[in-house]
């Protein structure tokens, strides 16, 4: 149930984030190895942001597994830790989304530049948060 909650939280957070409004590619069809146009850059950054959100979710699940293993002798304490980190993660996602809107504040909303700036910020902050989660209980 906790995994479903986290998945829905990350999914809802990413669906609220800026999204490209132009060309839509299937992720497998998008070639980001040779970017030559701004729309291609926007789509590739969006793709990377979505992958970054998936990696963040995966690392949170990995943290839960580590916590259950480390606290196997005291399951109640392990569940408390997971709950506290889950609350922190929820708050962090709110912080991330608002911080990225601040970074794009001077760019006209809903423009490709705004979307790409927000998405780039999400990628950068997710990368740092993934490292923080990896270091919990290590």
C-alpha positions in Angstrom: 0.0 0.0 0.0 2.8 2.4 0.9 4.4 1.7 -2.5 1.2 2.6 -4.3 1.0 5.8 -2.2 4.5 6.8 -3.2 3.9 5.9 -6.9 0.7 8.0 -6.9 2.5 10.9 -5.2 5.4 10.9 -7.7 3.0 10.4 -10.6 0.7 13.3 -9.6 3.7 15.5 -8.9 5.1 14.9 -12.4 1.8 15.3 -14.1 1.5 18.7 -12.5 4.9 19.7 -13.7 5.4 21.5 -16.9 4.8 19.3 -20.0 5.8 19.9 -23.6 2.7 21.0 -25.6 4.1 20.4 -29.0 5.5 17.2 -30.6 4.8 14.0 -28.7 7.1 11.1 -29.3 7.1 7.7 -27.8 10.0 7.5 -25.5 11.6 4.7 -27.5 11.4 6.6 -30.7 13.0 9.8 -29.4 16.7 10.0 -30.3 18.5 12.4 -28.0 22.0 11.5 -29.1 22.1 14.3 -31.8 20.0 17.2 -30.7 19.7 19.8 -33.5 16.5 21.8 -32.8 14.9 23.5 -29.8 11.8 21.3 -29.9 14.0 18.2 -29.9 15.9 19.5 -26.9 12.6 20.2 -25.1 11.3 16.7 -25.8 14.6 15.1 -24.7 14.7 17.1 -21.4 11.1 16.0 -20.8 12.1 12.4 -21.4 15.0 12.7 -19.1 12.8 14.3 -16.4 10.4 11.4 -16.6 13.2 8.9 -16.3 14.6 10.9 -13.4 11.2 10.7 -11.6 11.2 6.9 -12.1 14.7 6.7 -10.7 13.6 8.7 -7.7 10.7 6.4 -7.0 13.0 3.3 -7.5 15.5 4.7 -5.0 12.7 5.3 -2.4 11.6 1.7 -2.8 15.2 0.6 -2.3 15.4 2.7 0.8 12.2 1.0 2.2 13.8 -2.4 1.5 17.0 -1.4 3.3 15.1 -0.1 6.2 13.1 -3.4 6.5 16.4 -5.3 6.4 18.3 -3.1 8.9 15.4 -3.0 11.3 14.3 -6.7 10.9 14.9 -7.1 14.7 12.5 -4.2 15.4 9.9 -4.0 12.7 7.9 -1.3 14.5 10.9 1.0 14.6 11.6 0.3 10.9 8.1 1.2 10.0 8.4 4.4 12.0 11.5 5.3 10.1 9.9 4.6 6.7 6.9 6.7 7.7 9.1 9.6 8.7 11.2 9.4 5.5 8.0 9.1 3.5 6.7 12.3 5.1 10.0 14.0 4.3 9.8 12.8 0.7 6.4 14.2 0.3 7.6 17.6 1.6 10.7 17.4 -0.5 8.6 16.9 -3.7 6.6 20.0 -2.8 9.9 21.9 -2.2 11.3 20.6 -5.5 8.3 21.6 -7.5 8.1 25.1 -6.0 11.8 25.7 -6.3 11.7 24.8 -10.0 8.9 27.3 -10.5 11.0 29.9 -8.9 13.9 29.1 -11.2 11.6 29.6 -14.2 9.8 32.6 -12.7 11.0 35.2 -15.2 10.2 33.0 -18.2 6.7 33.3 -19.7 4.6 30.3 -18.4 3.6 27.5 -20.8 6.3 28.4 -23.2 8.8 25.7 -24.3 11.6 27.6 -22.5 9.6 27.7 -19.2 8.8 24.0 -19.5 12.4 23.0 -20.3 13.7 25.2 -17.5 11.4 23.6 -15.0 12.1 20.1 -16.2 15.9 20.7 -16.1 15.5 21.8 -12.5 13.5 18.7 -11.6 16.3 16.5 -13.1 19.0 18.3 -11.2 17.2 18.2 -7.8 16.1 14.6 -8.3 19.7 13.6 -8.9 20.7 15.2 -5.6 17.8 13.6 -3.8 18.5 10.2 -5.2 22.0 10.4 -3.8 20.6 11.4 -0.4 18.2 8.5 -0.4 21.0 6.1 -1.4 23.1 7.2 1.6 20.3 6.6 4.1 21.1 3.4 6.1 24.4 2.8 4.3 
